[in-house]
């Protein structure tokens, strides 16, 4: 059976510039690459979503292989592995939620104010925590509570699980690297556990930056081997969620 290494991107930027890696995020990804090298993992194929934080994570892992004089396959970009667009969801649904929920409006306005003030402070709590207004707007999207022209939750899940056909093209007993984000990893982990509902979000919510989740794939079956592993992040200051 092939082994799929689902890698969550390293720590991202601030709320105002989330689609990039922070300095710590690049270090986390490089440490992961060095760990893979030390474990003598030779990837037969590598895939990445097209978001900057995903491709930068892939580049740092590859750089560790190059530095060690080891080979690393060309990374194939596949937008199927992209995270859902939280910025677009906020833009579309936040005004409706503000109209119906004064508490959400207060939380949302506070978040926006703190985010503007912390543009140059990447470690500010607003940039590193999932806030109540985040949960509320995502839940409204999940439930289809209001009209939304963007990608729905069912559509997102179908897109992510559709990547399975591309992975199946890698033949034999192979190690495959996939550089993606928390929710796609949650969806695939849930798929391996035969969970097909929104509990995938609970799995996504505990994933560390630059963690590796390993699935075994073959004979039409998907099995969970390792979840949210961070042996390369030995010190507490290296372990982050956002």
Secondary structure, DSSP 8 states (H G I E B T S, - for coil): -EEEEEEE---B--GGG-SSB-HHHHHHHHHHHHHHHHTT--EEEEEE-SSHHHHHHHHHHHHHHHHTT-----EEE-GGG----HHHHHHHHHHHHHHH-HHHHHHHHHHHHHHHHTTT-TTSHHHHS--HHHHHHHHHHHHT-S--SS--HHHHHHHHHTTHHHHTTS-SS-EEEEEE-HHHHHHHHHHHTT--STTHHHHHTT--TT-EEEEEEETTEEEEEEEEE-TT--SGGG----
